[in-house]
């Protein structure tokens, strides 16, 4: 089931606020053990993906469907926001958030290129040499 860009913006915004508030509410638990700090970094990367989705959808609503999210400033802003959010929980959460977010960004870009690119028909290229007609 697909939703419109405006509804997707609202859903991504609400979900990112819920992830942020959950990370702040469970800050002592997320910093209590090594595995929990890695979980905090994973939650931070989910926050990154959701905030990037919200920013991209907001720009599509405001600037039109042809607008694309660029590395600077949108992706960098959302990444720094996610790192700051994770760093308020634990320093290791910020490090694991950075690594997982970069992996998520790579796969989001790869999937986006696969789905949204228009295939270009290949044109046969002729070389400069002509076939000699031997009689």
N, CA and C atoms as a LAMMPS dump frame, in Angstrom:
ITEM: TIMESTEP
0
ITEM: NUMBER OF ATOMS
405
ITEM: BOX BOUNDS ff ff ff
-5.0000000000000000e+02 5.0000000000000000e+02
-5.0000000000000000e+02 5.0000000000000000e+02
-5.0000000000000000e+02 5.0000000000000000e+02
ITEM: ATOMS id mol type element x y z
1 1 1 N 0.844 -1.17 0
2 1 2 C 0 0 0
3 1 3 C 0.892 1.236 0
4 2 1 N 0.658 2.118 -0.916
5 2 2 C 1.447 3.341 -0.99
6 2 3 C 0.656 4.504 -0.41
7 3 1 N 1.391 5.481 0.077
8 3 2 C 0.764 6.686 0.612
9 3 3 C 1.315 7.885 -0.148
10 4 1 N 0.647 9.004 -0.006
11 4 2 C 1.098 10.213 -0.679
12 4 3 C 2.343 10.756 0.014
13 5 1 N 2.968 11.718 -0.622
14 5 2 C 4.192 12.3 -0.076
15 5 3 C 3.921 13.034 1.228
16 6 1 N 2.795 13.724 1.316
17 6 2 C 2.45 14.443 2.542
18 6 3 C 2.21 13.505 3.714
19 7 1 N 1.491 12.421 3.467
20 7 2 C 1.237 11.44 4.53
21 7 3 C 2.535 10.756 4.935
22 8 1 N 3.399 10.47 3.965
23 8 2 C 4.694 9.864 4.276
24 8 3 C 5.546 10.799 5.125
25 9 1 N 5.487 12.097 4.842
26 9 2 C 6.195 13.08 5.658
27 9 3 C 5.695 13.051 7.097
28 10 1 N 4.384 13.009 7.276
29 10 2 C 3.805 12.994 8.625
30 10 3 C 4.185 11.715 9.359
31 11 1 N 4.086 10.568 8.688
32 11 2 C 4.426 9.291 9.326
33 11 3 C 5.906 9.222 9.702
34 12 1 N 6.783 9.677 8.819
35 12 2 C 8.218 9.654 9.112
36 12 3 C 8.562 10.62 10.241
37 13 1 N 7.905 11.774 10.271
38 13 2 C 8.161 12.744 11.342
39 13 3 C 7.719 12.206 12.694
40 14 1 N 6.534 11.642 12.747
41 14 2 C 6.033 11.092 14.01
42 14 3 C 6.899 9.922 14.465
43 15 1 N 7.287 9.065 13.534
44 15 2 C 8.126 7.923 13.897
45 15 3 C 9.497 8.361 14.39
46 16 1 N 10.077 9.387 13.776
47 16 2 C 11.384 9.857 14.242
48 16 3 C 11.283 10.508 15.611
49 17 1 N 10.194 11.21 15.888
50 17 2 C 10.002 11.782 17.23
51 17 3 C 9.837 10.668 18.26
52 18 1 N 9.126 9.606 17.894
53 18 2 C 8.958 8.479 18.817
54 18 3 C 10.283 7.764 19.081
55 19 1 N 11.103 7.587 18.058
56 19 2 C 12.423 6.967 18.249
57 19 3 C 13.284 7.845 19.145
58 20 1 N 13.283 9.156 18.896
59 20 2 C 14.074 10.078 19.707
60 20 3 C 13.634 10.046 21.167
61 21 1 N 12.331 10.121 21.4
62 21 2 C 11.852 10.129 22.785
63 21 3 C 12.088 8.784 23.463
64 22 1 N 11.984 7.687 22.714
65 22 2 C 12.275 6.379 23.288
66 22 3 C 13.734 6.235 23.675
67 23 1 N 14.617 6.772 22.847
68 23 2 C 16.046 6.72 23.186
69 23 3 C 16.346 7.552 24.431
70 24 1 N 15.674 8.676 24.589
71 24 2 C 15.918 9.515 25.759
72 24 3 C 15.288 8.921 27.017
73 25 1 N 14.135 8.294 26.869
74 25 2 C 13.484 7.684 28.035
75 25 3 C 14.269 6.482 28.542
76 26 1 N 14.808 5.691 27.63
77 26 2 C 15.529 4.478 28.014
78 26 3 C 17.041 4.673 27.959
79 27 1 N 17.503 5.887 28.156
80 27 2 C 18.933 6.19 28.13
81 27 3 C 19.726 5.36 29.137
82 28 1 N 19.281 5.22 30.391
83 28 2 C 20.065 4.391 31.327
84 28 3 C 20.155 2.925 30.89
85 29 1 N 19.073 2.399 30.351
86 29 2 C 19.083 1.007 29.917
87 29 3 C 19.963 0.832 28.678
88 30 1 N 19.922 1.789 27.751
89 30 2 C 20.716 1.681 26.526
90 30 3 C 22.211 1.81 26.788
91 31 1 N 22.583 2.441 27.881
92 31 2 C 24.012 2.574 28.191
93 31 3 C 24.463 1.592 29.272
94 32 1 N 23.626 0.599 29.594
95 32 2 C 23.961 -0.315 30.691
96 32 3 C 24.903 -1.447 30.278
97 33 1 N 24.886 -1.864 29.024
98 33 2 C 25.782 -2.944 28.593
99 33 3 C 26.251 -2.681 27.165
100 34 1 N 27.199 -3.499 26.716
101 34 2 C 27.765 -3.308 25.38
102 34 3 C 26.734 -3.568 24.284
103 35 1 N 25.955 -4.608 24.455
104 35 2 C 24.954 -4.934 23.45
105 35 3 C 23.867 -3.865 23.385
106 36 1 N 23.525 -3.309 24.53
107 36 2 C 22.501 -2.264 24.552
108 36 3 C 22.997 -0.982 23.886
109 37 1 N 24.296 -0.686 24.019
110 37 2 C 24.82 0.502 23.34
111 37 3 C 24.812 0.317 21.821
112 38 1 N 25.061 -0.907 21.359
113 38 2 C 24.953 -1.169 19.919
114 38 3 C 23.506 -1.042 19.446
115 39 1 N 22.578 -1.47 20.293
116 39 2 C 21.164 -1.291 19.976
117 39 3 C 20.815 0.197 19.913
118 40 1 N 21.414 0.988 20.794
119 40 2 C 21.205 2.436 20.749
120 40 3 C 21.72 3.041 19.456
121 41 1 N 22.854 2.561 18.961
122 41 2 C 23.362 3.023 17.671
123 41 3 C 22.467 2.612 16.522
124 42 1 N 21.896 1.415 16.606
125 42 2 C 20.966 0.962 15.579
126 42 3 C 19.708 1.822 15.582
127 43 1 N 19.205 2.148 16.774
128 43 2 C 18.046 3.035 16.863
129 43 3 C 18.378 4.422 16.317
130 44 1 N 19.605 4.875 16.555
131 44 2 C 20.033 6.153 15.994
132 44 3 C 20.065 6.128 14.476
133 45 1 N 20.467 5.004 13.897
134 45 2 C 20.477 4.911 12.433
135 45 3 C 19.054 4.848 11.876
136 46 1 N 18.147 4.23 12.605
137 46 2 C 16.739 4.259 12.194
138 46 3 C 16.213 5.691 12.26
139 47 1 N 16.626 6.421 13.297
140 47 2 C 16.27 7.841 13.404
141 47 3 C 16.81 8.62 12.205
142 48 1 N 18.023 8.302 11.774
143 48 2 C 18.611 8.954 10.599
144 48 3 C 17.782 8.689 9.351
145 49 1 N 17.413 7.446 9.12
146 49 2 C 16.646 7.094 7.923
147 49 3 C 15.278 7.773 7.949
148 50 1 N 14.634 7.776 9.114
149 50 2 C 13.314 8.392 9.209
150 50 3 C 13.381 9.906 9.049
151 51 1 N 14.384 10.538 9.641
152 51 2 C 14.494 11.992 9.493
153 51 3 C 14.863 12.372 8.059
154 52 1 N 15.694 11.569 7.406
155 52 2 C 16.024 11.831 6.004
156 52 3 C 14.793 11.656 5.114
157 53 1 N 13.976 10.667 5.416
158 53 2 C 12.728 10.478 4.68
159 53 3 C 11.799 11.664 4.879
160 54 1 N 11.695 12.139 6.118
161 54 2 C 10.826 13.282 6.399
162 54 3 C 11.314 14.54 5.687
163 55 1 N 12.61 14.792 5.712
164 55 2 C 13.158 15.98 5.046
165 55 3 C 12.963 15.883 3.535
166 56 1 N 13.218 14.723 2.971
167 56 2 C 13.035 14.541 1.531
168 56 3 C 11.588 14.708 1.103
169 57 1 N 10.663 14.173 1.892
170 57 2 C 9.25 14.321 1.561
171 57 3 C 8.783 15.761 1.721
172 58 1 N 9.287 16.453 2.737
173 58 2 C 8.937 17.864 2.911
174 58 3 C 9.423 18.691 1.72
175 59 1 N 10.627 18.426 1.259
176 59 2 C 11.147 19.152 0.101
177 59 3 C 10.361 18.823 -1.165
178 60 1 N 9.906 17.584 -1.3
179 60 2 C 9.079 17.24 -2.456
180 60 3 C 7.739 17.952 -2.417
181 61 1 N 7.173 18.112 -1.23
182 61 2 C 5.897 18.819 -1.112
183 61 3 C 6.086 20.305 -1.407
184 62 1 N 7.154 20.894 -0.875
185 62 2 C 7.363 22.336 -1.018
186 62 3 C 7.89 22.698 -2.405
187 63 1 N 8.913 21.98 -2.894
188 63 2 C 9.591 22.369 -4.124
189 63 3 C 9.14 21.602 -5.364
190 64 1 N 8.342 20.579 -5.207
191 64 2 C 7.872 19.827 -6.368
192 64 3 C 8.496 18.446 -6.438
193 65 1 N 7.915 17.615 -7.288
194 65 2 C 8.331 16.212 -7.378
195 65 3 C 9.72 16.025 -7.976
196 66 1 N 10.195 16.994 -8.742
197 66 2 C 11.489 16.816 -9.397
198 66 3 C 12.669 17.131 -8.482
199 67 1 N 12.4 17.599 -7.267
200 67 2 C 13.481 17.961 -6.353
201 67 3 C 14.083 16.704 -5.741
202 68 1 N 15.417 16.646 -5.679
203 68 2 C 16.111 15.487 -5.122
204 68 3 C 16.894 15.892 -3.888
205 69 1 N 17.035 14.956 -2.968
206 69 2 C 17.821 15.181 -1.756
207 69 3 C 19.295 15.094 -2.12
208 70 1 N 20.06 16.067 -1.706
209 70 2 C 21.493 16.112 -1.997
210 70 3 C 22.283 15.704 -0.751
211 71 1 N 23.561 15.4 -0.961
212 71 2 C 24.418 15.009 0.165
213 71 3 C 24.585 16.182 1.125
214 72 1 N 24.837 17.357 0.549
215 72 2 C 24.935 18.545 1.381
216 72 3 C 23.817 19.474 0.978
217 73 1 N 22.998 19.935 1.821
218 73 2 C 22.974 19.919 3.273
219 73 3 C 22.053 18.873 3.887
220 74 1 N 21.161 18.238 3.101
221 74 2 C 20.114 17.415 3.699
222 74 3 C 20.663 16.175 4.401
223 75 1 N 21.451 15.377 3.682
224 75 2 C 21.961 14.129 4.259
225 75 3 C 22.907 14.426 5.416
226 76 1 N 23.762 15.414 5.243
227 76 2 C 24.709 15.773 6.302
228 76 3 C 23.987 16.282 7.542
229 77 1 N 22.951 17.09 7.351
230 77 2 C 22.171 17.592 8.486
231 77 3 C 21.5 16.45 9.241
232 78 1 N 20.865 15.532 8.524
233 78 2 C 20.182 14.41 9.18
234 78 3 C 21.175 13.477 9.861
235 79 1 N 22.347 13.287 9.255
236 79 2 C 23.367 12.439 9.868
237 79 3 C 23.897 13.067 11.152
238 80 1 N 24.17 14.359 11.128
239 80 2 C 24.64 15.035 12.345
240 80 3 C 23.57 15.047 13.427
241 81 1 N 22.318 15.189 13.032
242 81 2 C 21.22 15.14 14
243 81 3 C 21.132 13.759 14.646
244 82 1 N 21.267 12.708 13.853
245 82 2 C 21.226 11.35 14.393
246 82 3 C 22.436 11.066 15.276
247 83 1 N 23.606 11.562 14.884
248 83 2 C 24.802 11.371 15.715
249 83 3 C 24.675 12.111 17.041
250 84 1 N 24.138 13.31 17.009
251 84 2 C 23.93 14.059 18.25
252 84 3 C 22.926 13.351 19.153
253 85 1 N 21.861 12.832 18.554
254 85 2 C 20.857 12.103 19.324
255 85 3 C 21.462 10.859 19.966
256 86 1 N 22.269 10.131 19.217
257 86 2 C 22.894 8.925 19.759
258 86 3 C 23.968 9.258 20.78
259 87 1 N 24.671 10.368 20.581
260 87 2 C 25.732 10.749 21.519
261 87 3 C 25.173 11.178 22.864
262 88 1 N 23.922 11.622 22.908
263 88 2 C 23.33 11.954 24.21
264 88 3 C 23.077 10.706 25.043
265 89 1 N 23.006 9.558 24.379
266 89 2 C 22.825 8.303 25.11
267 89 3 C 24.177 7.759 25.558
268 90 1 N 25.11 7.59 24.609
269 90 2 C 26.43 7.034 24.911
270 90 3 C 27.341 7.323 23.726
271 91 1 N 28.64 7.448 23.978
272 91 2 C 29.575 7.738 22.882
273 91 3 C 29.671 6.589 21.891
274 92 1 N 29.602 5.367 22.387
275 92 2 C 29.665 4.205 21.495
276 92 3 C 28.404 4.129 20.636
277 93 1 N 27.287 4.598 21.168
278 93 2 C 26.061 4.662 20.361
279 93 3 C 26.263 5.563 19.149
280 94 1 N 26.974 6.669 19.337
281 94 2 C 27.221 7.584 18.219
282 94 3 C 28.115 6.934 17.173
283 95 1 N 29.128 6.201 17.614
284 95 2 C 30.03 5.544 16.671
285 95 3 C 29.308 4.461 15.879
286 96 1 N 28.552 3.625 16.574
287 96 2 C 27.823 2.571 15.861
288 96 3 C 26.716 3.168 15
289 97 1 N 26.133 4.28 15.428
290 97 2 C 25.13 4.962 14.609
291 97 3 C 25.747 5.457 13.309
292 98 1 N 26.951 6 13.376
293 98 2 C 27.628 6.484 12.172
294 98 3 C 27.873 5.344 11.19
295 99 1 N 28.396 4.234 11.68
296 99 2 C 28.708 3.108 10.795
297 99 3 C 27.448 2.502 10.176
298 100 1 N 26.433 2.294 10.993
299 100 2 C 25.2 1.685 10.486
300 100 3 C 24.472 2.647 9.552
301 101 1 N 24.509 3.946 9.859
302 101 2 C 23.847 4.934 9.005
303 101 3 C 24.518 5.04 7.647
304 102 1 N 25.841 4.958 7.612
305 102 2 C 26.528 5.001 6.32
306 102 3 C 26.205 3.771 5.48
307 103 1 N 26.099 2.613 6.13
308 103 2 C 25.684 1.403 5.401
309 103 3 C 24.25 1.548 4.893
310 104 1 N 23.373 2.083 5.725
311 104 2 C 21.981 2.285 5.31
312 104 3 C 21.894 3.284 4.166
313 105 1 N 22.708 4.332 4.214
314 105 2 C 22.718 5.328 3.144
315 105 3 C 23.195 4.711 1.832
316 106 1 N 24.201 3.84 1.902
317 106 2 C 24.69 3.158 0.703
318 106 3 C 23.589 2.32 0.069
319 107 1 N 22.881 1.531 0.881
320 107 2 C 21.848 0.665 0.331
321 107 3 C 20.617 1.449 -0.107
322 108 1 N 20.297 2.561 0.566
323 108 2 C 19.192 3.404 0.101
324 108 3 C 19.516 4.008 -1.262
325 109 1 N 20.748 4.458 -1.443
326 109 2 C 21.158 5.029 -2.723
327 109 3 C 21.152 3.97 -3.82
328 110 1 N 21.624 2.784 -3.495
329 110 2 C 21.654 1.688 -4.47
330 110 3 C 20.234 1.304 -4.9
331 111 1 N 19.331 1.202 -3.944
332 111 2 C 17.944 0.854 -4.252
333 111 3 C 17.265 1.975 -5.037
334 112 1 N 17.537 3.208 -4.665
335 112 2 C 16.941 4.349 -5.352
336 112 3 C 17.392 4.416 -6.806
337 113 1 N 18.656 4.137 -7.05
338 113 2 C 19.143 4.138 -8.428
339 113 3 C 18.523 3.009 -9.235
340 114 1 N 18.278 1.878 -8.597
341 114 2 C 17.688 0.746 -9.299
342 114 3 C 16.226 1.021 -9.649
343 115 1 N 15.505 1.679 -8.758
344 115 2 C 14.073 1.873 -8.956
345 115 3 C 13.762 3.114 -9.791
346 116 1 N 14.464 4.207 -9.558
347 116 2 C 14.059 5.491 -10.124
348 116 3 C 14.819 5.937 -11.364
349 117 1 N 15.796 5.186 -11.825
350 117 2 C 16.505 5.613 -13.028
351 117 3 C 15.755 5.149 -14.268
352 118 1 N 15.868 5.935 -15.302
353 118 2 C 15.234 5.609 -16.573
354 118 3 C 16.273 4.901 -17.436
355 119 1 N 15.958 3.701 -17.913
356 119 2 C 16.945 2.996 -18.734
357 119 3 C 17.179 3.737 -20.053
358 120 1 N 18.429 3.891 -20.399
359 120 2 C 18.811 4.572 -21.633
360 120 3 C 19.042 3.513 -22.7
361 121 1 N 18.383 3.654 -23.85
362 121 2 C 18.608 2.653 -24.901
363 121 3 C 20.028 2.771 -25.441
364 122 1 N 20.625 1.627 -25.687
365 122 2 C 21.998 1.628 -26.19
366 122 3 C 21.988 1.822 -27.705
367 123 1 N 22.877 2.673 -28.158
368 123 2 C 22.994 2.97 -29.582
369 123 3 C 24.26 2.297 -30.089
370 124 1 N 24.168 1.501 -31.158
371 124 2 C 25.384 0.852 -31.672
372 124 3 C 26.343 1.906 -32.233
373 125 1 N 27.586 1.778 -31.885
374 125 2 C 28.608 2.726 -32.314
375 125 3 C 29.383 2.107 -33.467
376 126 1 N 29.511 2.861 -34.562
377 126 2 C 30.267 2.373 -35.708
378 126 3 C 31.702 2.856 -35.589
379 127 1 N 32.6 1.988 -35.965
380 127 2 C 34.006 2.372 -35.952
381 127 3 C 34.347 3.092 -37.248
382 128 1 N 35.503 3.69 -37.314
383 128 2 C 35.917 4.455 -38.479
384 128 3 C 36.285 3.596 -39.678
385 129 1 N 36.508 2.328 -39.484
386 129 2 C 36.926 1.456 -40.58
387 129 3 C 35.714 0.95 -41.338
388 130 1 N 35.845 0.939 -42.654
389 130 2 C 34.791 0.374 -43.49
390 130 3 C 35.26 -0.985 -43.988
391 131 1 N 34.31 -1.835 -44.232
392 131 2 C 34.651 -3.141 -44.786
393 131 3 C 35.043 -2.968 -46.248
394 132 1 N 36.133 -3.595 -46.611
395 132 2 C 36.57 -3.543 -48.007
396 132 3 C 35.843 -4.626 -48.781
397 133 1 N 35.339 -4.239 -49.894
398 133 2 C 34.617 -5.167 -50.744
399 133 3 C 35.617 -5.823 -51.693
400 134 1 N 35.907 -7.087 -51.472
401 134 2 C 36.882 -7.804 -52.283
402 134 3 C 36.134 -8.492 -53.419
403 135 1 N 36.489 -8.173 -54.688
404 135 2 C 35.817 -8.791 -55.831
405 135 3 C 36.786 -9.553 -56.685
